[in-house]
C-alpha cells in the first residue's frame, strides 16, 4: 500500500502544481470598485462616533442607552445615505418608514442588527422622556 501512495505522489509532482495553484483562485469574487462615500454619510458616521463617546461619560443608564441608540440610528442613516436608492413609486414614497425598516432592504447583511435596534426604539423613547 505504501508503494502505491508513493507512486501517486510521484505522478502528482511530475504533473506540476494543481491548476488552482497556477492561476487566480476560482472562488475569489471580484471586488467592486467603490466610489467615495457621500459627505452626508461621513458626517453621520462622525456624529455617531461622537454620540458613542458621549454615551460613555453620561451618568444615568437611561441617558447612556438613549445616546448610544441614537448613535446606532445615525450609523444606519449613514449606510442608507451611502447605499440607498430613492423610492420610485409615489405610493412607496408616501409611506413613512423607520431606518430600521428600510435598512434590511438596502443592506441585507444588517437585518439582524436592524431588528435588534428596532426592538429597542420604544425603550429609547422611554429613556429620553
RAUR-V515270 format. One record per residue. RES is the residue in one letter. SS is DSSP state (alpha for helix, beta for strand, coil for the rest). Layout:
res = (RES RES)
ss = (SS SS)
This chain:
res = (X X X X X X X X X X X X X X X X X X X X X X X X X X X X X X X X X X X X X X X X X X X X X X X X X X X X X X X X X X X X X X X X X X X X X X X X X X X X X X X X X X X X X X X X X X X X X X X X X X X X X X X X X X X X X X X X X X X X X X X X X X X X X X X X X)
ss = (coil alpha alpha alpha alpha alpha alpha alpha alpha alpha alpha alpha alpha alpha alpha coil coil coil alpha alpha alpha alpha coil coil coil coil coil coil coil coil coil coil coil coil coil coil coil coil alpha alpha alpha alpha alpha alpha alpha alpha alpha alpha alpha alpha alpha alpha alpha alpha alpha alpha alpha coil coil coil alpha alpha alpha alpha alpha alpha alpha alpha alpha alpha alpha alpha alpha alpha alpha alpha alpha alpha alpha alpha alpha alpha alpha coil coil coil coil coil coil alpha alpha alpha alpha alpha coil coil coil coil alpha alpha alpha alpha alpha alpha alpha alpha coil alpha alpha alpha alpha alpha alpha alpha alpha alpha alpha alpha alpha coil alpha alpha alpha alpha alpha alpha alpha alpha coil)
